[in-house]
Each structure stands twice: as structure tokens, then as C-alpha cells.
């Protein structure tokens, strides 16, 4: 009976009620988005860097090197000489070394020259067909296959560089020999071939054009004389060839500690640590999240004040209603309960609508981040611990807002109120 009455009273002043709910919804929605974004962002970044101790690549920004070679979201810092990199790849300290050569793209999806170790690193199984062996054989990640409707046996031509609008290389078609299983990691959005295919493609590309193309997407000009090497589909000389980066895993911690200093001293390359760079990124990312979180808590505080004002103002008008309730047998405690319940109804409505709005917002964020960075977020995940705390916080704001009005209702003097009437 009291809860029913509280529900009716809540909507007695629809404008006040709506304002309070909108403010609460906004604060809960912002905090919900931040909780989900932070958790999933960190999980995705950490899972993609698992098993990579250092990345060997051209000198430049270490963060750029990590973003481009581990997460495939930035332009590489440049290229490195394959034979020089090989000396370090075969070092006794090194457990596994996965070379990467960025070639072209197909409809915006990168074509990466590498070895089958790359597939093993991300535990991507070939679900149809087989792994690439010969030049111009490729396997496609699950997302690429899904979005471009590709299957084993299809052929396609790549576009130059990493921009979708690059000129199409029509001298060599890529043959899809396999499709990979879904992993939820970067490999889902890649097309993989052997490294020789990337070299062969650029050899023929440079044969076809007398003038040298400056590869802006690779950050610097190709200044090696590949044009002298005529190639066939099988043997391509490694002399003077370049790759983009190498993903290294060491046998012990020694290499991780010493190589970042040793490599730039002895070569034109750098060795960057994904762990260090990603921590730096999270710190930068965290500052922005923190500011938004403060904003959301600020809005929540304002919504608490607005609930308090609404309850306090209606109290004056409802003095007689409360006195009549008392005359009809309601206890003081029931009046206190009535006011608190009204406040809690607002808070629960605000929390529920905020949780829904936050997830809808994440759906839109996920859509645009997928186009930009090939990264998706799951709006239907629940972070029980943090979202549970948020619910308790919302309820606390409601109780706090109701304390003074509820105590006033509790202390109401019936005879005086009715006498004044």
C-alpha cells in the first residue's frame, strides 16, 4: 500500500521527477561506459601483447612501433634490413622471432607477410583450407572473411600501401588458401602471406615504374636497389630486402633488459617493449577517463540535490496529506518510509535507464572504433563488482537526499497541522 502510494506521489510532479531521472541516467550512463571501455580496452591490449617481450623495428617512436606491429593500428616507423634483423633473430637468447613485412591492403584490411608462427602465437586455427606455403597464397582472418564474404579458392588484387584508395596491383593476384578461426585478437582483421609475396609484389611494382615511389605509409623512402633483382615465383634473393618489424620472445629475462640499450647502439634499429609502451598508453588513457569519471560523479551529486529539493518542496504542500494519513492510522515510521521509498524509486529508475543508455552508447562507440581501429567492444558484458558498487552508490545518493525530508515527515505535529488547515 505504501509503495503504491509512493509510486503515485513520484509522478505527482512529472517535470521534477523527469529532471531527476535524466540527471541520474546521464551520470550512470557515463560511468557505465567508462567501466566497460576501460576493462575491455585493457583486456584487448594485454591479450594481443601476450608472449611478445620486445619488438625489433626501425628507429622512431617506440609507441608507434608497438601500435603498428602488435596492434596494427598505426603506420610503421619505417623498414629494417632483413639480413641485419636475421642476425638478432637467430641469437641464442631468442626463443621465437616472428618477422612481419607490411605490404598492401585489400579493402582496408592489411596484407601482412610473415611465417605460420604468427598464426600459432594467436592460437588461430585454419578452419577451412590450409596454411599459406607458396608465394601469393594467403589465409584470411575470420573478420575479413565475414565482412568481405571471402572463402577458400577466391582470388583478389591488393591495393598499394595501407590506404584503401591506393592503386591496385594487377600484376599478381592473391589466392586464398585458408580461412582462420575467430580469436578476438588482431589476427582476425588481417590477411597473411609469406614474406616473399610482399617482396615480389614490390619488386614487380618497382619494375613497372621507372621512378621510385616514396612509400609514405612506411615513413621513409625505399632506398634500396631491389629493381636489379629479377624474381621468379620461387626464389627471391634476400639481399637488400627489408621487413617492417620482428616480434621477439626470449628464453630468459636477460634479453628483455639488455637489448633495448644494445640494439640502438649497434644497429640502425630499436627494440621496444610492449609492456612498457602499453603502460604508458594506459596512463595517458587513464587521465582522460579519470576526468570523465569526476564529471559523471559531479552530475550524480547534482541529481541527488535535485531529488532532495523536489522532496523538500512537495513536503510543504503535502503536510495535510501526511496529517490525514496519521489520523487514519499510519505510524510515524510509515511516513518516514514513504518519503525514502519515493526517493529510491527515482534512483532505481535512473540507474536502470543509465545502464541501458550506457550500453547503447558503447554500441555506437564500438561501431566507429571498429571502422577506425578494427577494435570492437561488447556492450552486453557486466562488470558486476564495479557496476554493483555504482548501484549501491546510486541508492546511497537517494537515501541521503531523502534523509531531511523523511525526518521532517516523521516529526510532523498532527494537531498543529490540522488546526492551521
Beta strands, then each sheet from edge to edge (+ up, - down):
strand 1: 54-58
strand 2: 80-81
strand 3: 94-106
strand 4: 109-113
strand 5: 126-129
strand 6: 137-140
strand 7: 155-156
strand 8: 174-180
strand 9: 191-193
strand 10: 242-243
strand 11: 245-250
strand 12: 269-272
sheet 1: 5+ 8- 6- 9+ 4+ 3- 11+ 1- 12+
sheet 2: 2+ 10-
sheet 3: 5+ 8- 7+
end
